[in-house]
């Protein structure tokens, strides 16, 4: 029987199992995405730390695709509301849908924890957090783009020029209004989403890149975010 101890983890999702237990999907530092059975946790009246987007120290045993938790202790809990909550669920849902089980991705784990922390403390613009995480996710999955060089010529991207995205290739010079500004691409290359142009371009680019891997099934977190915006519009 394999045993793991003192493993940092982020709770991506939970669902009830039988009368008193839960099955939790975790993103862990060294073991990637793990499905784990938490026996009897729903019996306690004081609640439990296995809440979505909570960070834990965990331990488990078992060799199958569903391990059994032997220890789980909260290290922090995100208390998100409104758009921040929808954004946190979006981060978790992307990982759930796109990351293979037991694929060790320490950099992605660190990025996901950073994203949840920033959404929780509100120190970073929400769109900056999401675009930064999407960029990292695509890179870790092997689908990252080169935002600094023209895919056809190999020449550096020029800030004053515009470029189109060629799927599975990269960016190619294209002097039309609908193309992406070179200045925005260079900001994205540097991980700078502090201005509206780079955030807008990043949202379009990353959505286009993620779509083939997500398939036709819609993301529930995007629907939640859309409903939040509808409610705000109705109040106005």
C-alpha positions in Angstrom: 0.0 0.0 0.0 1.4 3.4 -1.0 1.3 6.1 1.7 1.8 9.8 1.2 2.3 12.2 4.2 2.5 16.0 4.6 1.5 16.8 1.0 0.3 20.4 0.2 -3.0 20.4 -1.6 -5.7 22.7 -3.0 -9.3 21.5 -3.0 -10.8 21.7 -6.5 -14.1 20.0 -5.9 -16.0 17.8 -3.5 -19.1 15.6 -3.8 -21.0 13.6 -1.2 -20.3 9.9 -1.0 -22.7 7.5 0.8 -24.2 8.8 4.0 -21.3 10.5 5.8 -18.3 10.7 3.4 -17.0 12.9 0.6 -14.9 12.4 -2.5 -12.6 15.3 -2.9 -10.6 16.3 -6.0 -7.3 17.8 -5.0 -4.5 19.5 -6.9 -1.3 18.5 -5.0 2.2 19.8 -5.1 4.1 16.6 -6.0 1.4 14.2 -7.2 -0.8 16.4 -9.4 -4.6 15.9 -9.5 -5.8 13.3 -7.0 -9.2 11.9 -6.2 -9.5 11.1 -2.5 -12.1 9.6 -0.2 -12.7 11.3 3.1 -14.5 8.9 5.4 -17.1 10.2 7.9 -16.4 13.9 7.5 -20.0 14.8 7.0 -20.8 13.5 10.5 -19.1 16.4 12.3 -21.3 19.4 13.3 -18.4 21.7 13.3 -17.7 21.5 9.6 -14.5 20.3 8.0 -11.7 21.8 6.0 -12.5 20.1 2.8 -14.1 23.1 1.2 -13.6 24.1 -2.4 -10.5 26.3 -2.9 -9.2 25.5 0.6 -5.5 24.8 1.0 -4.5 21.8 3.0 -1.8 19.6 4.3 -2.8 16.1 3.5 -1.9 12.4 3.7 -3.4 9.4 2.1 -3.0 5.7 1.4 -3.9 3.4 -1.5 -2.8 2.5 -5.0 -6.0 2.9 -7.0 -7.3 6.0 -8.8 -9.3 6.7 -5.6 -7.1 7.0 -2.5 -8.2 7.3 1.1 -7.3 10.4 3.1 -5.6 9.6 6.3 -5.0 13.2 7.3 -6.1 16.7 6.2 -5.5 19.9 8.0 -6.4 23.4 6.7 -3.7 25.9 6.1 -5.9 28.6 4.6 -9.5 29.0 3.3 -10.6 31.4 0.6 -13.7 33.4 1.4 -14.7 34.6 -2.0 -17.9 36.3 -3.1 -19.4 37.4 -6.4 -17.1 37.6 -9.4 -14.1 36.6 -7.3 -15.9 33.3 -6.3 -16.8 32.6 -10.0 -13.2 33.3 -10.9 -11.9 30.9 -8.3 -14.3 28.2 -9.5 -13.1 28.9 -13.0 -9.5 28.2 -12.0 -10.5 25.0 -10.3 -12.7 23.9 -13.2 -10.0 24.4 -15.8 -7.6 22.3 -13.8 -10.3 19.6 -13.3 -11.1 19.5 -17.0 -7.6 19.8 -18.5 -5.0 18.3 -16.1 -4.4 14.5 -16.2 -4.6 12.6 -12.9 -1.2 12.1 -11.1 0.6 14.4 -13.5 3.1 16.3 -11.3 3.0 20.0 -12.1 4.6 21.9 -9.2 4.6 25.2 -11.1 0.9 24.9 -11.9 0.2 24.2 -8.2 2.0 27.3 -7.2 0.2 29.3 -9.8 -3.2 28.1 -8.8 -2.5 28.9 -5.1 -1.2 32.4 -6.2 -4.4 33.0 -8.2 -6.7 32.0 -5.3 -4.7 34.1 -2.8 -4.9 37.2 -5.1 -8.7 36.7 -5.7 -9.1 36.4 -1.9 -7.1 39.4 -0.9 -8.3 41.6 -3.8 -4.8 43.1 -4.3 -4.7 42.3 -8.0 -7.3 43.1 -10.7 -9.5 40.0 -11.3 -8.8 39.9 -15.1 -5.1 40.1 -14.5 -5.3 37.1 -12.2 -7.2 35.0 -14.7 -5.1 35.9 -17.7 -1.9 35.2 -15.8 -3.3 31.8 -14.7 -4.5 30.9 -18.2 -1.1 31.7 -19.7 0.6 29.5 -17.1 -1.9 26.7 -17.6 -1.3 26.5 -21.3 2.4 26.6 -20.9 2.3 23.7 -18.3 0.0 21.7 -20.6 2.5 22.1 -23.5 0.3 24.5 -25.5 2.1 27.8 -24.7 2.6 30.4 -27.4 5.6 32.6 -28.3 4.3 36.1 -27.9 7.7 37.7 -28.6 8.5 36.5 -32.2 6.7 36.3 -35.5 6.0 32.6 -36.2 6.7 32.9 -39.9 9.8 35.2 -40.1 11.3 34.6 -36.7 11.7 38.3 -36.3 10.8 40.0 -33.0 7.2 41.2 -32.6 7.1 45.0 -33.2 5.0 47.0 -30.8 3.6 49.3 -33.5 2.5 46.5 -35.8 -0.4 44.0 -35.6 -0.5 40.2 -35.8 -3.0 37.4 -36.3 -3.0 34.1 -34.4 -2.3 31.0 -36.5 -3.5 28.0 -34.6 -0.7 25.7 -33.4 1.9 28.1 -34.9 1.9 31.5 -33.2 1.5 35.1 -34.3 2.0 36.3 -37.9 2.2 39.9 -39.1 -1.2 41.1 -40.3 -1.9 44.8 -41.0 -5.6 44.9 -40.3 -7.6 46.4 -37.5 -9.0 43.1 -36.2 -5.4 41.7 -35.6 -3.7 41.9 -32.2 -1.5 44.9 -31.4 2.1 44.0 -31.1 2.3 46.1 -27.9 -0.3 43.9 -26.3 1.5 40.7 -27.4 4.8 42.0 -25.9 3.0 42.8 -22.6 1.6 39.3 -22.5 5.1 37.9 -23.3 6.3 39.7 -20.2 3.4 38.5 -18.1 2.1 42.1 -17.9 -1.7 42.4 -17.8 -1.9 45.7 -16.1 -3.4 47.5 -19.0 -6.8 47.0 -20.7 -5.3 46.2 -24.2 -3.2 43.2 -23.0 -6.1 41.9 -20.8 -8.6 42.1 -23.8 -6.1 40.5 -26.2 -5.2 37.8 -23.6 -8.8 36.9 -23.0 -9.5 36.3 -26.7 -6.3 34.5 -27.3 -6.5 32.1 -24.3 -10.1 31.4 -24.9 -9.3 30.4 -28.5 -6.4 28.2 -27.4 -8.4 26.5 -24.6 -11.5 25.8 -26.6 -10.2 22.7 -28.5 -9.1 21.1 -25.3 -12.3 21.9 -23.3 -14.6 20.5 -26.0 -18.2 21.3 -26.4 -19.2 21.0 -22.7 -19.6 24.5 -21.3 -17.8 25.7 -18.3 -20.2 26.2 -15.4 -18.0 28.9 -13.8 -18.4 31.0 -17.0 -22.2 30.8 -16.7 -21.9 31.8 -13.0 -19.9 34.8 -13.9 -22.3 35.8 -16.7 -25.3 35.5 -14.2 -23.4 37.8 -11.8 -23.0 40.4 -14.5 -26.7 40.1 -15.4 -27.7 40.7 -11.8 -25.5 43.8 -11.6 -27.0 45.1 -14.8 -30.6 44.6 -13.5 -29.8 46.5 -10.3 -28.5 49.4 -12.4 
